[in-house]
Amino acid sequence: MCGITGVFSFKNEGEDYYGKVQQSVTTLKQRGPDSDGIFKDKNVCLGHTRLSIIDLSVEASQPMTDETGRYTIIFNGEIYNYKELRAKLIAKGLPLKRNSDTEVILYSYILEGAKCVDKFDGFFAFAIYDSREETFFVARDRMGIKPLLYYYDKNKFLFASEMKALIELGIPKEIDNTSLSQYFQFTYIPTPHTIFKGVKKLVPGNCVLIKENRVEIKSYFKIPYNRSVRNGISYDNAKVELQRLIEKSVKNRLLSDVPLGSFLSGGVDSSVIVAEASKYVDKLNTFSIGYADEPYFDETRYAELVAAKFNTNHQTFKLTNDDLYESLHNVLDYIDEPFADSSALPVHILSMYTRRYVTVSLSGDGADELFSGYNKHHAHYYAMKGGVKSALLKVGSPLWNALPKSRNSKFSNTVRQLQRYADGLKLDEKDRYWHWASFFNQNYVNDILKDEVSLNELQIRKNEILKEIKPSQSISDILYADLNLVLVSDMLHKVDSMSMANALEVRTPFLNHELVAFVMSLPDEYKINSNMRKRILQDTYRNILPNEIYQRPKHGFEVPLLKWFRTELKQELYDNVLNPDMIREQGVFNVKEISLLRDKLNSNNPGDVQAQLWAMLVFQNWWEKYMG
C-alpha cells in the first residue's frame, strides 16, 4: 500500500519535473512512511512512497525497473493472486527475482500489455513507462478501491493518489461550479469529477494509454449487470455458493508479511468477515470502537460476542465525545478535496488505534451497497410495492412538514425520515433515487451559491448516474447505482483517505469482482423482502454467527455535530465559516442565505443544519488551505 505520483511529458521535459515530484512525494508520506523513491527520464518523472506489506526487502522498493531497463512501474495496492501469476510467468521464462506483487504486475504487462489487468485479483492503481516505445500505461482497479486522479493538457499528463500531491505538480486550480453544486447536494463529489476543472478521477475499471502523445482512456471492466437476465439458481444453492465465494475472497486477502487484523463492529457484515478469517488465522486480531458518552449508540457488546464466538484477540476502543472532537482538525487537515461525510471522524480514530497493533485490516465495506443494507433500500422497496403504508405516509406529508425535524433526537429524526420518504413517493423512479441519495435538495444548493450552475451540465451528470434505473422497477437497479455512486465516491474514498492518513491498509473482501458479479446476478427477492434487508447474506450465516446480532436494534451513530456547533465550534463558525465579511470577499456564497444557517442553528427546529454547517466547515477549511 503506497502513494504514487508523476508526470508524462509530451515535450521530453520529464526530468525538469524532479523538484515538483519531490514535493508531491512529500505530501504522500502518510500513505507510505517506510520508504520513497523517484525515477526520472526524458519523458517521465515518477514518485512513490511505500507502506511495506508484501516482500519487505529493499529489492521490492519502487519505482521498480525490469532487468533490461526498458520498463518502470510505480504501484499502489495489492494483488492477491500474485503467487499463482508469478509461477506462470517464471514457467514462460520471464526473469522474476523478487517475491513481490509489484514485479508480477510489471512482467505481466511486459508479456501481455494492457490485457494483464484482466488477470489481477486485487485493488490497485499503477503506472508503467516503456522507455523504448515512449508509451505510458495507467490503470485503476475494477471497483475503485484505490484512488487515482489525473490532469492533462497539450504538454503533459499528471497523476497522483491524492489531490494534494497533484496540486504540487502544478495543476490549474479553477473551481468547477457543477462539482461545487454536487458537493453541497451529496456532501461529496461524484466520480469522475473533482472540485477542479480539468482534473478527473480515473473511473473504476478504466485504464489510460499514452502513445505518440495521444491520451486514450478505455474501460476494461464494468460491474456485470443485466436486469432482464437473472441467475436461475435456487435460494439454498445460492447461499452455498455465496459462502464459498466469501470464504475464498477472505482467504485470499489474508496474504501479508506484516501483522493483520479485522474491523469488527458487531454487525452482520464485519462479523461474516471475522467468521471466515478465523478459519485460517488463529487468534485473529479484531478491533471495534465504542462510545462512552453515547450509550444509545454503543454496540460494542455485540462485537465482543462475535469475538468470543471465534476466539479472536479483541480490542475495544471506548471513545468520548472529546476524543472525537480532538480528531476533528486532524481529519479536516487531511482532506484535500471537499468531502463532508462526518463518519470520517470515527473511521479515522478506528484506523489510528488499529494501526498501533497491525498494518493491515479487513473490513465489511461494500456489503450494504451490494446486498441492500440501507434504510433507503427498504424505502425504495416499499415505494415499488406501493400499498396502504406508502399511501398513508404520502398523505401525511403536510403533518411531517409541520413537525420539528432534527437528527438530534429519536422523535425528530423519525419525523425527518418520514418527510424524506413522503417527498420521495411523489417522484418518479429516477428522481426518487436522486432525492434519497442526496443530503440536500437542489433548491437549497442554488440558494447558497452565488454563481449560477449550468443546468445542462448538472443534467448530463445526473443522467449518467441514473442510466440503469428503469421505470419497470428493480431493487437491483438501485443497488447498481449505489455501487457506482455512493460506494466509490463516498464510502471507499472515506475509508481509503482515513486509513491511509494513519498508514493502515484496509482490504474489502465483499468487493472481490467474482463475488460482486454473482450477487448482482441474483433475483431481487434474494436480497430484500418486506421483513429483511441483506436477506441472503443474513440467512447464509444465521447458524454461524451469534443469534444476538440478528436481534439487536440498529442505531447507527451520529457524530455530535449540533452540540459542537452550539458550544466548542461556535466561535470558529461565527469568526470564519459564517463570517459575512469573509463570505462576501470569498465570492462563492450568497451572504444572505448563509446568514440564515446561523439563525437555523439556534432555533428549536434545526432540521439538517448540522450537516449543512459541517459541509460549510469542511469547504471553508479546504478553501483556506488550498485556495487562500
Secondary structure, DSSP 8 states (H G I E B T S, - for coil): -EEEEEEEETTS-GGGGHHHHHHHHHHTTTT-BSEEEEEE-SSEEEEEEE---S--SGGG-SSEE-TTSSEEEEEEEEETTHHHHHHHHHHTT----SS-HHHHHHHHHHHHGGGGGGG--EEEEEEEEETTTTEEEEEE-TT--S--EEEE-SSEEEEESSHHHHHHTT----B-HHHHHHHHHHSS--TTB-SBTT-EE--TTEEEEEETTEEEEEE-------TT------HHHHHHHHHHHHHHHHHHTT--SS-EEEE--SSHHHHHHHHHHTTTSTT-EEEEEEETT-TTT--HHHHHHHHHHTT-EEEEEEE-HHHHHHHHHHHHHH--S----TTHHHHHHHHHHHTTT-SEEE--TTHHHHHT-SHHHHHHHHHHH--HHHHHHHHTHHHHHHS--BSSSHHHHHHHHHHHHHHHHTS-HHHHHHHHH-SS-HHHHHHHBSS---HHHHHHHHHHHHTT--TT--HHHHHHHHIIIIIIIIIIHHHHHHHHTTT-EEE-GGG-HHHHHHHHTS-GGGT--SS-SSHHHHHHTTTTS-THHHHS--------HHHHHHTTTHHHIIIIIT-HHHHHHHTSB-HHHHHHHHHHHTSS--BTHHHHHHHHHHHHHHHHHHT-
